[in-house]
Amino acid sequence: MLDPATLALLAKLKVLAKKTGINLDLVKMTGDKGYAELTLKELSNSDDAELVLIVVQLMNQFGLIDAPAGSSKSEDKKGGDRYIGALR
């Protein structure tokens, strides 16, 4: 069962996708990972910023984005103590 936040995102996605001419099958979207991935990748190319934001959030919730959250922060910490540049 999906949480209420994900359901709200799916509802917004359905409405915004319909405006772009794409009819989504929400039942298939939640049950078929291949369909969800293909559809979300297609919708991620939209010019509508709100639609793209929802797509990215859903891709993250469905586990379709491989980059771990916060990886750039840990890289910044590693390089923070390293000396780079000319002599002081």
C-alpha positions in Angstrom: 0.0 0.0 0.0 1.3 3.4 -0.9 1.5 6.2 1.6 -0.7 9.3 1.3 2.1 11.5 0.0 2.9 9.2 -2.9 -0.8 8.9 -3.7 -1.0 12.7 -3.8 2.0 12.9 -6.1 0.5 10.3 -8.4 -2.8 12.3 -8.6 -0.9 15.4 -9.5 1.2 13.5 -12.1 -2.0 12.1 -13.7 -3.5 15.6 -14.1 -0.3 17.3 -15.3 0.5 14.4 -17.7 -3.1 14.6 -19.1 -2.4 18.3 -19.9 0.6 17.3 -22.0 -1.4 14.7 -23.9 -0.3 11.6 -22.1 -2.8 9.3 -20.4 -1.4 7.4 -17.5 -2.6 4.1 -16.1 -2.0 4.6 -12.4 -2.7 1.0 -11.5 -0.1 -0.2 -14.0 2.2 2.6 -12.8 2.2 1.3 -9.2 2.4 -2.4 -10.2 4.7 -2.5 -13.2 8.2 -1.1 -12.5 9.1 -1.2 -16.2 6.1 0.8 -17.2 6.7 3.3 -14.4 10.3 3.8 -15.3 9.6 4.2 -19.0 6.7 6.6 -18.4 8.5 8.7 -15.8 11.6 9.0 -18.0 9.4 10.3 -20.9 7.6 12.8 -18.6 11.0 14.0 -17.2 11.6 15.7 -20.5 8.7 18.0 -20.1 9.0 21.8 -20.0 6.6 22.0 -17.0 8.8 22.4 -13.9 6.1 21.2 -11.5 5.7 18.0 -13.6 9.4 17.3 -13.7 9.7 17.9 -9.9 6.9 15.4 -9.3 8.6 12.9 -11.7 11.9 13.2 -9.8 10.2 12.7 -6.5 8.3 9.6 -7.7 11.5 8.2 -9.3 13.2 8.6 -6.0 10.3 6.9 -4.1 10.1 4.0 -6.5 13.9 3.4 -6.3 14.5 4.4 -10.0 17.3 6.9 -9.2 20.6 5.1 -8.4 22.5 8.1 -6.8 22.4 7.8 -3.0 21.0 10.8 -1.3 23.6 13.0 0.3 26.6 11.6 -1.6 27.8 15.1 -2.5 27.9 16.1 1.1 30.1 13.2 2.1 32.5 14.0 -0.8 32.7 17.6 0.4 33.7 16.5 3.9 36.4 14.2 2.5 38.0 17.0 0.5 37.6 19.7 3.1 40.9 18.9 4.9 42.9 18.5 1.8 45.3 21.3 0.9 45.0 22.7 -2.6 46.8 25.7 -4.0 49.9 27.7 -3.6 52.1 28.2 -0.5 50.6 30.6 2.0 
